[in-house]
Amino acid sequence: VGASRGGRVTGFAGVRQRPHTFYQGATGGGVWKTEDAGITWYPVGDGQITTGSIGSIDVSESNPNIVWVGTGSAAIRSNVIIGRGAYKSTDAGKTWQFMGLKDAGQIGSVIIHPTNPDVVWLAALGSPFGPNDERGIFKTTDGGKTWKKTLFVNNSTGGRVLAINYANPNDLYAGMYR
């Protein structure tokens, strides 16, 4: 089940309110969507998201039309396509808007707050080819207009994965990678 182009799947999210709707992102195939539980898939980011490498996807629990994508697979292997920031759709994947962090490299996780879709965290691994300062854990409270770095270890250690306690969204866990 899944789209047939683009390599391994590195981002995946379902829509709780629409049980047959899922999004997937691949290492080189962009973002795909199904509304029939995987029988048919269609590309939704082509021509709008500047790279085909997708590292993470999340759908808002409180507004399923809001979908976030972090570019650049953080599952580093020998063939790497550099990520080019975060993108957001407010119309269930029809259109996408660049939301910043162009130099964050590979974005391994993006998590939308369960009740406030303007609050989003993401884990930025950074450039896989050398040190850079745009890595770590980032947070926006205004829907992506501005970002604040909330966890930074050093310019060689990046954020790889995030997990949230949905019962208490103030509890967030981060896995870092060097």
Beta strands, then each sheet from edge to edge (+ up, - down):
strand 1: 9-15
strand 2: 18-26
strand 3: 30-34
strand 4: 42-43
strand 5: 54-59
strand 6: 67-71
strand 7: 86-89
strand 8: 97-98
strand 9: 106-112
strand 10: 120-126
strand 11: 136-140
strand 12: 148-151
strand 13: 158-164
strand 14: 172-177
sheet 1: 1+ 2- 3+ 4-
sheet 2: 5+ 6- 7+ 8-
sheet 3: 9+ 10- 11+ 12-
sheet 4: 13+ 14-
end
